Amino acid sequence: RRFLDQPRLSDADRGRMREILAYINGLYTVYTNLFVYDREGRVLACSNPDEHRQEGRTLSERFVTETLAISDSQLYRVSGFEPTDLYEDNGRPRHTYIYSAPITAIERPDTVLGGIGVVFDSEPQFLSMLNDCLPRDGQGGILEGSEGMFVEPSGRIVASTNPEHAPGDMVDLTGQKLVDSLQAT
């Protein structure tokens, strides 16, 4: 908050912001990157050294605009589940959620100085959750023919244990017999 309330960010301040973000990110390993941006949406610092290339970039995504309009630091916004270069693999944008909260001034808590973005590591995290829900045989192996998916109400796949169904693909589940994992246990 102190760094964002200054007219200019020094290299030392940016380094300290990176350290703080990296420390927090180390505690919450389900996120690939934490980043701070100013009131124009310009990325100032990232937790992940592989993402320092994002610094200086101005974000115009809807979640950023919505976050900068919030004056309550206890509220946040979440991006749509969409491909983004803030979560890419070998230059290929991947689908994920980005959580974003405003950063407000210390002396003027209703003044938004910027925001913090948190990039969820959706592919391995969702796959792990799905694999944990699949039915098992007596030896703990996944029963043959079993698969799981997280699907939005629109039919967009968020995650799937079947590699033929990628995140972002659409699936028509009309008429399919679905098993709720809570009912199966």
mmCIF file of the C-alpha atoms, coordinates in Angstrom:
data_MODEL
# 
_entry.id   MODEL 
# 
loop_
_atom_site.group_PDB 
_atom_site.id 
_atom_site.type_symbol 
_atom_site.label_atom_id 
_atom_site.label_alt_id 
_atom_site.label_comp_id 
_atom_site.label_asym_id 
_atom_site.label_entity_id 
_atom_site.label_seq_id 
_atom_site.pdbx_PDB_ins_code 
_atom_site.Cartn_x 
_atom_site.Cartn_y 
_atom_site.Cartn_z 
_atom_site.occupancy 
_atom_site.B_iso_or_equiv 
_atom_site.pdbx_formal_charge 
_atom_site.auth_seq_id 
_atom_site.auth_comp_id 
_atom_site.auth_asym_id 
_atom_site.auth_atom_id 
_atom_site.pdbx_PDB_model_num 
ATOM 1   C CA . ARG A 1 1   ? 0.000   0.000   0.000   1.00 0.00 ? 1   ARG A CA 1 
ATOM 2   C CA . ARG A 1 2   ? 2.862   2.389   0.814   1.00 0.00 ? 2   ARG A CA 1 
ATOM 3   C CA . PHE A 1 3   ? 4.609   1.626   -2.476  1.00 0.00 ? 3   PHE A CA 1 
ATOM 4   C CA . LEU A 1 4   ? 1.462   2.226   -4.537  1.00 0.00 ? 4   LEU A CA 1 
ATOM 5   C CA . ASP A 1 5   ? 0.792   5.534   -2.771  1.00 0.00 ? 5   ASP A CA 1 
ATOM 6   C CA . GLN A 1 6   ? 4.085   6.982   -4.023  1.00 0.00 ? 6   GLN A CA 1 
ATOM 7   C CA . PRO A 1 7   ? 4.262   8.982   -7.258  1.00 0.00 ? 7   PRO A CA 1 
ATOM 8   C CA . ARG A 1 8   ? 6.999   6.706   -8.626  1.00 0.00 ? 8   ARG A CA 1 
ATOM 9   C CA . LEU A 1 9   ? 8.124   3.172   -7.838  1.00 0.00 ? 9   LEU A CA 1 
ATOM 10  C CA . SER A 1 10  ? 11.886  2.795   -7.400  1.00 0.00 ? 10  SER A CA 1 
ATOM 11  C CA . ASP A 1 11  ? 13.753  -0.348  -8.453  1.00 0.00 ? 11  ASP A CA 1 
ATOM 12  C CA . ALA A 1 12  ? 14.376  -1.104  -4.766  1.00 0.00 ? 12  ALA A CA 1 
ATOM 13  C CA . ASP A 1 13  ? 10.645  -0.805  -4.026  1.00 0.00 ? 13  ASP A CA 1 
ATOM 14  C CA . ARG A 1 14  ? 9.797   -3.083  -6.963  1.00 0.00 ? 14  ARG A CA 1 
ATOM 15  C CA . GLY A 1 15  ? 12.330  -5.615  -5.656  1.00 0.00 ? 15  GLY A CA 1 
ATOM 16  C CA . ARG A 1 16  ? 10.772  -5.479  -2.193  1.00 0.00 ? 16  ARG A CA 1 
ATOM 17  C CA . MET A 1 17  ? 7.281   -5.930  -3.684  1.00 0.00 ? 17  MET A CA 1 
ATOM 18  C CA . ARG A 1 18  ? 8.534   -8.989  -5.578  1.00 0.00 ? 18  ARG A CA 1 
ATOM 19  C CA . GLU A 1 19  ? 9.988   -10.425 -2.351  1.00 0.00 ? 19  GLU A CA 1 
ATOM 20  C CA . ILE A 1 20  ? 6.739   -9.929  -0.445  1.00 0.00 ? 20  ILE A CA 1 
ATOM 21  C CA . LEU A 1 21  ? 4.665   -11.421 -3.269  1.00 0.00 ? 21  LEU A CA 1 
ATOM 22  C CA . ALA A 1 22  ? 7.061   -14.387 -3.606  1.00 0.00 ? 22  ALA A CA 1 
ATOM 23  C CA . TYR A 1 23  ? 6.834   -15.043 0.133   1.00 0.00 ? 23  TYR A CA 1 
ATOM 24  C CA . ILE A 1 24  ? 3.022   -15.041 0.032   1.00 0.00 ? 24  ILE A CA 1 
ATOM 25  C CA . ASN A 1 25  ? 2.998   -17.178 -3.132  1.00 0.00 ? 25  ASN A CA 1 
ATOM 26  C CA . GLY A 1 26  ? 5.276   -19.678 -1.377  1.00 0.00 ? 26  GLY A CA 1 
ATOM 27  C CA . LEU A 1 27  ? 2.578   -20.149 1.257   1.00 0.00 ? 27  LEU A CA 1 
ATOM 28  C CA . TYR A 1 28  ? -0.188  -20.629 -1.330  1.00 0.00 ? 28  TYR A CA 1 
ATOM 29  C CA . THR A 1 29  ? 1.234   -22.983 -3.929  1.00 0.00 ? 29  THR A CA 1 
ATOM 30  C CA . VAL A 1 30  ? -2.055  -23.464 -5.808  1.00 0.00 ? 30  VAL A CA 1 
ATOM 31  C CA . TYR A 1 31  ? -1.300  -20.141 -7.523  1.00 0.00 ? 31  TYR A CA 1 
ATOM 32  C CA . THR A 1 32  ? 1.315   -19.736 -10.261 1.00 0.00 ? 32  THR A CA 1 
ATOM 33  C CA . ASN A 1 33  ? 1.761   -16.005 -9.832  1.00 0.00 ? 33  ASN A CA 1 
ATOM 34  C CA . LEU A 1 34  ? 0.698   -13.038 -7.749  1.00 0.00 ? 34  LEU A CA 1 
ATOM 35  C CA . PHE A 1 35  ? 0.994   -9.605  -9.300  1.00 0.00 ? 35  PHE A CA 1 
ATOM 36  C CA . VAL A 1 36  ? 0.357   -6.022  -8.230  1.00 0.00 ? 36  VAL A CA 1 
ATOM 37  C CA . TYR A 1 37  ? -0.933  -3.409  -10.649 1.00 0.00 ? 37  TYR A CA 1 
ATOM 38  C CA . ASP A 1 38  ? -1.544  0.327   -10.364 1.00 0.00 ? 38  ASP A CA 1 
ATOM 39  C CA . ARG A 1 39  ? -4.768  2.277   -10.940 1.00 0.00 ? 39  ARG A CA 1 
ATOM 40  C CA . GLU A 1 40  ? -4.111  2.273   -14.701 1.00 0.00 ? 40  GLU A CA 1 
ATOM 41  C CA . GLY A 1 41  ? -3.817  -1.519  -14.703 1.00 0.00 ? 41  GLY A CA 1 
ATOM 42  C CA . ARG A 1 42  ? -0.033  -1.476  -15.269 1.00 0.00 ? 42  ARG A CA 1 
ATOM 43  C CA . VAL A 1 43  ? 1.678   -4.509  -13.724 1.00 0.00 ? 43  VAL A CA 1 
ATOM 44  C CA . LEU A 1 44  ? 4.294   -3.325  -11.231 1.00 0.00 ? 44  LEU A CA 1 
ATOM 45  C CA . ALA A 1 45  ? 5.627   -6.536  -9.669  1.00 0.00 ? 45  ALA A CA 1 
ATOM 46  C CA . CYS A 1 46  ? 5.180   -10.315 -9.916  1.00 0.00 ? 46  CYS A CA 1 
ATOM 47  C CA . SER A 1 47  ? 5.892   -13.088 -7.430  1.00 0.00 ? 47  SER A CA 1 
ATOM 48  C CA . ASN A 1 48  ? 7.095   -15.564 -10.050 1.00 0.00 ? 48  ASN A CA 1 
ATOM 49  C CA . PRO A 1 49  ? 10.472  -14.671 -11.631 1.00 0.00 ? 49  PRO A CA 1 
ATOM 50  C CA . ASP A 1 50  ? 9.319   -16.365 -14.863 1.00 0.00 ? 50  ASP A CA 1 
ATOM 51  C CA . GLU A 1 51  ? 6.536   -13.765 -15.030 1.00 0.00 ? 51  GLU A CA 1 
ATOM 52  C CA . HIS A 1 52  ? 8.658   -10.630 -14.498 1.00 0.00 ? 52  HIS A CA 1 
ATOM 53  C CA . ARG A 1 53  ? 8.243   -10.109 -18.274 1.00 0.00 ? 53  ARG A CA 1 
ATOM 54  C CA . GLN A 1 54  ? 4.653   -9.063  -17.456 1.00 0.00 ? 54  GLN A CA 1 
ATOM 55  C CA . GLU A 1 55  ? 5.887   -6.062  -15.468 1.00 0.00 ? 55  GLU A CA 1 
ATOM 56  C CA . GLY A 1 56  ? 5.225   -2.778  -17.243 1.00 0.00 ? 56  GLY A CA 1 
ATOM 57  C CA . ARG A 1 57  ? 2.359   -4.262  -19.211 1.00 0.00 ? 57  ARG A CA 1 
ATOM 58  C CA . THR A 1 58  ? -1.052  -2.583  -18.922 1.00 0.00 ? 58  THR A CA 1 
ATOM 59  C CA . LEU A 1 59  ? -3.953  -4.970  -18.359 1.00 0.00 ? 59  LEU A CA 1 
ATOM 60  C CA . SER A 1 60  ? -7.342  -4.080  -19.797 1.00 0.00 ? 60  SER A CA 1 
ATOM 61  C CA . GLU A 1 61  ? -9.205  -7.240  -18.844 1.00 0.00 ? 61  GLU A CA 1 
ATOM 62  C CA . ARG A 1 62  ? -12.676 -6.864  -17.371 1.00 0.00 ? 62  ARG A CA 1 
ATOM 63  C CA . PHE A 1 63  ? -11.690 -8.232  -13.954 1.00 0.00 ? 63  PHE A CA 1 
ATOM 64  C CA . VAL A 1 64  ? -9.079  -5.446  -13.639 1.00 0.00 ? 64  VAL A CA 1 
ATOM 65  C CA . THR A 1 65  ? -11.548 -2.701  -14.552 1.00 0.00 ? 65  THR A CA 1 
ATOM 66  C CA . GLU A 1 66  ? -14.124 -4.133  -12.133 1.00 0.00 ? 66  GLU A CA 1 
ATOM 67  C CA . THR A 1 67  ? -11.547 -4.451  -9.348  1.00 0.00 ? 67  THR A CA 1 
ATOM 68  C CA . LEU A 1 68  ? -10.395 -0.856  -9.736  1.00 0.00 ? 68  LEU A CA 1 
ATOM 69  C CA . ALA A 1 69  ? -14.027 0.255   -9.300  1.00 0.00 ? 69  ALA A CA 1 
ATOM 70  C CA . ILE A 1 70  ? -14.292 -1.418  -5.861  1.00 0.00 ? 70  ILE A CA 1 
ATOM 71  C CA . SER A 1 71  ? -13.464 0.789   -2.895  1.00 0.00 ? 71  SER A CA 1 
ATOM 72  C CA . ASP A 1 72  ? -13.850 -1.945  -0.264  1.00 0.00 ? 72  ASP A CA 1 
ATOM 73  C CA . SER A 1 73  ? -10.569 -3.847  0.134   1.00 0.00 ? 73  SER A CA 1 
ATOM 74  C CA . GLN A 1 74  ? -12.503 -6.845  1.500   1.00 0.00 ? 74  GLN A CA 1 
ATOM 75  C CA . LEU A 1 75  ? -14.215 -7.455  -1.869  1.00 0.00 ? 75  LEU A CA 1 
ATOM 76  C CA . TYR A 1 76  ? -12.744 -9.065  -4.969  1.00 0.00 ? 76  TYR A CA 1 
ATOM 77  C CA . ARG A 1 77  ? -13.517 -10.055 -8.557  1.00 0.00 ? 77  ARG A CA 1 
ATOM 78  C CA . VAL A 1 78  ? -12.834 -13.248 -10.479 1.00 0.00 ? 78  VAL A CA 1 
ATOM 79  C CA . SER A 1 79  ? -12.105 -13.415 -14.180 1.00 0.00 ? 79  SER A CA 1 
ATOM 80  C CA . GLY A 1 80  ? -14.112 -15.605 -16.473 1.00 0.00 ? 80  GLY A CA 1 
ATOM 81  C CA . PHE A 1 81  ? -12.658 -19.041 -17.154 1.00 0.00 ? 81  PHE A CA 1 
ATOM 82  C CA . GLU A 1 82  ? -10.754 -18.122 -20.298 1.00 0.00 ? 82  GLU A CA 1 
ATOM 83  C CA . PRO A 1 83  ? -7.355  -18.494 -21.888 1.00 0.00 ? 83  PRO A CA 1 
ATOM 84  C CA . THR A 1 84  ? -4.855  -15.868 -20.809 1.00 0.00 ? 84  THR A CA 1 
ATOM 85  C CA . ASP A 1 85  ? -1.190  -15.203 -21.381 1.00 0.00 ? 85  ASP A CA 1 
ATOM 86  C CA . LEU A 1 86  ? -0.972  -14.619 -17.634 1.00 0.00 ? 86  LEU A CA 1 
ATOM 87  C CA . TYR A 1 87  ? -1.227  -18.440 -17.433 1.00 0.00 ? 87  TYR A CA 1 
ATOM 88  C CA . GLU A 1 88  ? 0.570   -19.880 -20.406 1.00 0.00 ? 88  GLU A CA 1 
ATOM 89  C CA . ASP A 1 89  ? 2.543   -22.988 -21.196 1.00 0.00 ? 89  ASP A CA 1 
ATOM 90  C CA . ASN A 1 90  ? 5.308   -22.689 -23.804 1.00 0.00 ? 90  ASN A CA 1 
ATOM 91  C CA . GLY A 1 91  ? 3.720   -19.525 -25.195 1.00 0.00 ? 91  GLY A CA 1 
ATOM 92  C CA . ARG A 1 92  ? 0.217   -21.058 -25.332 1.00 0.00 ? 92  ARG A CA 1 
ATOM 93  C CA . PRO A 1 93  ? -2.403  -19.196 -23.254 1.00 0.00 ? 93  PRO A CA 1 
ATOM 94  C CA . ARG A 1 94  ? -4.319  -21.583 -20.993 1.00 0.00 ? 94  ARG A CA 1 
ATOM 95  C CA . HIS A 1 95  ? -7.716  -21.379 -19.325 1.00 0.00 ? 95  HIS A CA 1 
ATOM 96  C CA . THR A 1 96  ? -7.796  -20.323 -15.700 1.00 0.00 ? 96  THR A CA 1 
ATOM 97  C CA . TYR A 1 97  ? -9.395  -18.075 -13.123 1.00 0.00 ? 97  TYR A CA 1 
ATOM 98  C CA . ILE A 1 98  ? -7.657  -14.929 -11.896 1.00 0.00 ? 98  ILE A CA 1 
ATOM 99  C CA . TYR A 1 99  ? -8.763  -13.530 -8.555  1.00 0.00 ? 99  TYR A CA 1 
ATOM 100 C CA . SER A 1 100 ? -8.286  -9.806  -8.089  1.00 0.00 ? 100 SER A CA 1 
ATOM 101 C CA . ALA A 1 101 ? -8.749  -7.449  -5.130  1.00 0.00 ? 101 ALA A CA 1 
ATOM 102 C CA . PRO A 1 102 ? -8.284  -3.698  -4.787  1.00 0.00 ? 102 PRO A CA 1 
ATOM 103 C CA . ILE A 1 103 ? -5.416  -2.169  -2.863  1.00 0.00 ? 103 ILE A CA 1 
ATOM 104 C CA . THR A 1 104 ? -6.491  0.968   -1.019  1.00 0.00 ? 104 THR A CA 1 
ATOM 105 C CA . ALA A 1 105 ? -4.567  3.865   0.484   1.00 0.00 ? 105 ALA A CA 1 
ATOM 106 C CA . ILE A 1 106 ? -3.595  3.599   4.150   1.00 0.00 ? 106 ILE A CA 1 
ATOM 107 C CA . GLU A 1 107 ? -4.656  7.147   5.036   1.00 0.00 ? 107 GLU A CA 1 
ATOM 108 C CA . ARG A 1 108 ? -7.639  7.192   2.625   1.00 0.00 ? 108 ARG A CA 1 
ATOM 109 C CA . PRO A 1 109 ? -9.108  3.655   2.742   1.00 0.00 ? 109 PRO A CA 1 
ATOM 110 C CA . ASP A 1 110 ? -11.800 4.517   0.180   1.00 0.00 ? 110 ASP A CA 1 
ATOM 111 C CA . THR A 1 111 ? -9.148  5.484   -2.412  1.00 0.00 ? 111 THR A CA 1 
ATOM 112 C CA . VAL A 1 112 ? -8.112  2.652   -4.737  1.00 0.00 ? 112 VAL A CA 1 
ATOM 113 C CA . LEU A 1 113 ? -4.425  2.720   -5.635  1.00 0.00 ? 113 LEU A CA 1 
ATOM 114 C CA . GLY A 1 114 ? -4.386  -0.448  -7.716  1.00 0.00 ? 114 GLY A CA 1 
ATOM 115 C CA . GLY A 1 115 ? -4.955  -4.123  -7.222  1.00 0.00 ? 115 GLY A CA 1 
ATOM 116 C CA . ILE A 1 116 ? -3.484  -7.543  -6.663  1.00 0.00 ? 116 ILE A CA 1 
ATOM 117 C CA . GLY A 1 117 ? -4.069  -10.415 -9.045  1.00 0.00 ? 117 GLY A CA 1 
ATOM 118 C CA . VAL A 1 118 ? -3.784  -14.086 -8.123  1.00 0.00 ? 118 VAL A CA 1 
ATOM 119 C CA . VAL A 1 119 ? -3.424  -16.610 -10.965 1.00 0.00 ? 119 VAL A CA 1 
ATOM 120 C CA . PHE A 1 120 ? -4.908  -19.999 -10.091 1.00 0.00 ? 120 PHE A CA 1 
ATOM 121 C CA . ASP A 1 121 ? -2.854  -22.992 -11.326 1.00 0.00 ? 121 ASP A CA 1 
ATOM 122 C CA . SER A 1 122 ? -6.025  -24.533 -12.737 1.00 0.00 ? 122 SER A CA 1 
ATOM 123 C CA . GLU A 1 123 ? -4.763  -27.450 -14.826 1.00 0.00 ? 123 GLU A CA 1 
ATOM 124 C CA . PRO A 1 124 ? -2.948  -29.519 -12.178 1.00 0.00 ? 124 PRO A CA 1 
ATOM 125 C CA . GLN A 1 125 ? -5.162  -28.362 -9.302  1.00 0.00 ? 125 GLN A CA 1 
ATOM 126 C CA . PHE A 1 126 ? -8.471  -29.251 -10.956 1.00 0.00 ? 126 PHE A CA 1 
ATOM 127 C CA . LEU A 1 127 ? -7.060  -32.508 -12.328 1.00 0.00 ? 127 LEU A CA 1 
ATOM 128 C CA . SER A 1 128 ? -5.925  -33.508 -8.842  1.00 0.00 ? 128 SER A CA 1 
ATOM 129 C CA . MET A 1 129 ? -9.389  -32.746 -7.419  1.00 0.00 ? 129 MET A CA 1 
ATOM 130 C CA . LEU A 1 130 ? -11.082 -34.763 -10.154 1.00 0.00 ? 130 LEU A CA 1 
ATOM 131 C CA . ASN A 1 131 ? -8.753  -37.751 -9.801  1.00 0.00 ? 131 ASN A CA 1 
ATOM 132 C CA . ASP A 1 132 ? -9.431  -37.795 -6.056  1.00 0.00 ? 132 ASP A CA 1 
ATOM 133 C CA . CYS A 1 133 ? -13.176 -38.110 -6.777  1.00 0.00 ? 133 CYS A CA 1 
ATOM 134 C CA . LEU A 1 134 ? -13.004 -41.021 -9.225  1.00 0.00 ? 134 LEU A CA 1 
ATOM 135 C CA . PRO A 1 135 ? -14.170 -44.470 -8.079  1.00 0.00 ? 135 PRO A CA 1 
ATOM 136 C CA . ARG A 1 136 ? -11.397 -46.881 -7.056  1.00 0.00 ? 136 ARG A CA 1 
ATOM 137 C CA . ASP A 1 137 ? -10.924 -50.634 -7.047  1.00 0.00 ? 137 ASP A CA 1 
ATOM 138 C CA . GLY A 1 138 ? -9.728  -52.628 -4.034  1.00 0.00 ? 138 GLY A CA 1 
ATOM 139 C CA . GLN A 1 139 ? -6.089  -51.793 -4.785  1.00 0.00 ? 139 GLN A CA 1 
ATOM 140 C CA . GLY A 1 140 ? -6.762  -48.058 -5.030  1.00 0.00 ? 140 GLY A CA 1 
ATOM 141 C CA . GLY A 1 141 ? -6.611  -47.882 -8.824  1.00 0.00 ? 141 GLY A CA 1 
ATOM 142 C CA . ILE A 1 142 ? -9.132  -45.834 -10.765 1.00 0.00 ? 142 ILE A CA 1 
ATOM 143 C CA . LEU A 1 143 ? -11.902 -48.045 -12.137 1.00 0.00 ? 143 LEU A CA 1 
ATOM 144 C CA . GLU A 1 144 ? -11.587 -48.555 -15.882 1.00 0.00 ? 144 GLU A CA 1 
ATOM 145 C CA . GLY A 1 145 ? -13.928 -46.368 -17.906 1.00 0.00 ? 145 GLY A CA 1 
ATOM 146 C CA . SER A 1 146 ? -14.265 -43.778 -15.140 1.00 0.00 ? 146 SER A CA 1 
ATOM 147 C CA . GLU A 1 147 ? -13.724 -40.154 -15.892 1.00 0.00 ? 147 GLU A CA 1 
ATOM 148 C CA . GLY A 1 148 ? -14.590 -36.858 -14.290 1.00 0.00 ? 148 GLY A CA 1 
ATOM 149 C CA . MET A 1 149 ? -15.203 -33.312 -15.460 1.00 0.00 ? 149 MET A CA 1 
ATOM 150 C CA . PHE A 1 150 ? -15.880 -29.922 -14.018 1.00 0.00 ? 150 PHE A CA 1 
ATOM 151 C CA . VAL A 1 151 ? -18.326 -28.251 -16.380 1.00 0.00 ? 151 VAL A CA 1 
ATOM 152 C CA . GLU A 1 152 ? -19.909 -24.805 -16.220 1.00 0.00 ? 152 GLU A CA 1 
ATOM 153 C CA . PRO A 1 153 ? -23.709 -24.626 -16.635 1.00 0.00 ? 153 PRO A CA 1 
ATOM 154 C CA . SER A 1 154 ? -23.124 -23.411 -20.211 1.00 0.00 ? 154 SER A CA 1 
ATOM 155 C CA . GLY A 1 155 ? -21.344 -26.696 -21.027 1.00 0.00 ? 155 GLY A CA 1 
ATOM 156 C CA . ARG A 1 156 ? -17.816 -25.228 -21.068 1.00 0.00 ? 156 ARG A CA 1 
ATOM 157 C CA . ILE A 1 157 ? -15.307 -27.724 -19.687 1.00 0.00 ? 157 ILE A CA 1 
ATOM 158 C CA . VAL A 1 158 ? -13.220 -26.364 -16.834 1.00 0.00 ? 158 VAL A CA 1 
ATOM 159 C CA . ALA A 1 159 ? -11.246 -29.587 -16.334 1.00 0.00 ? 159 ALA A CA 1 
ATOM 160 C CA . SER A 1 160 ? -11.433 -33.211 -17.397 1.00 0.00 ? 160 SER A CA 1 
ATOM 161 C CA . THR A 1 161 ? -9.574  -36.420 -16.630 1.00 0.00 ? 161 THR A CA 1 
ATOM 162 C CA . ASN A 1 162 ? -10.164 -37.438 -20.260 1.00 0.00 ? 162 ASN A CA 1 
ATOM 163 C CA . PRO A 1 163 ? -7.488  -35.812 -22.464 1.00 0.00 ? 163 PRO A CA 1 
ATOM 164 C CA . GLU A 1 164 ? -9.966  -35.790 -25.373 1.00 0.00 ? 164 GLU A CA 1 
ATOM 165 C CA . HIS A 1 165 ? -11.905 -33.067 -23.503 1.00 0.00 ? 165 HIS A CA 1 
ATOM 166 C CA . ALA A 1 166 ? -9.720  -29.993 -22.978 1.00 0.00 ? 166 ALA A CA 1 
ATOM 167 C CA . PRO A 1 167 ? -10.440 -26.988 -20.767 1.00 0.00 ? 167 PRO A CA 1 
ATOM 168 C CA . GLY A 1 168 ? -12.514 -24.503 -22.741 1.00 0.00 ? 168 GLY A CA 1 
ATOM 169 C CA . ASP A 1 169 ? -14.118 -27.161 -24.949 1.00 0.00 ? 169 ASP A CA 1 
ATOM 170 C CA . MET A 1 170 ? -17.887 -27.351 -24.974 1.00 0.00 ? 170 MET A CA 1 
ATOM 171 C CA . VAL A 1 171 ? -19.737 -30.520 -24.034 1.00 0.00 ? 171 VAL A CA 1 
ATOM 172 C CA . ASP A 1 172 ? -23.423 -31.328 -24.351 1.00 0.00 ? 172 ASP A CA 1 
ATOM 173 C CA . LEU A 1 173 ? -24.494 -33.268 -21.300 1.00 0.00 ? 173 LEU A CA 1 
ATOM 174 C CA . THR A 1 174 ? -28.175 -33.282 -22.202 1.00 0.00 ? 174 THR A CA 1 
ATOM 175 C CA . GLY A 1 175 ? -29.563 -36.738 -21.558 1.00 0.00 ? 175 GLY A CA 1 
ATOM 176 C CA . GLN A 1 176 ? -26.349 -38.003 -19.934 1.00 0.00 ? 176 GLN A CA 1 
ATOM 177 C CA . LYS A 1 177 ? -26.560 -39.890 -16.668 1.00 0.00 ? 177 LYS A CA 1 
ATOM 178 C CA . LEU A 1 178 ? -24.494 -37.831 -14.272 1.00 0.00 ? 178 LEU A CA 1 
ATOM 179 C CA . VAL A 1 179 ? -23.240 -38.982 -10.912 1.00 0.00 ? 179 VAL A CA 1 
ATOM 180 C CA . ASP A 1 180 ? -22.705 -36.416 -8.214  1.00 0.00 ? 180 ASP A CA 1 
ATOM 181 C CA . SER A 1 181 ? -19.503 -37.342 -6.360  1.00 0.00 ? 181 SER A CA 1 
ATOM 182 C CA . LEU A 1 182 ? -21.206 -36.615 -3.031  1.00 0.00 ? 182 LEU A CA 1 
ATOM 183 C CA . GLN A 1 183 ? -23.998 -39.030 -3.844  1.00 0.00 ? 183 GLN A CA 1 
ATOM 184 C CA . ALA A 1 184 ? -21.525 -41.721 -4.890  1.00 0.00 ? 184 ALA A CA 1 
ATOM 185 C CA . THR A 1 185 ? -19.753 -41.775 -1.533  1.00 0.00 ? 185 THR A CA 1 
# 
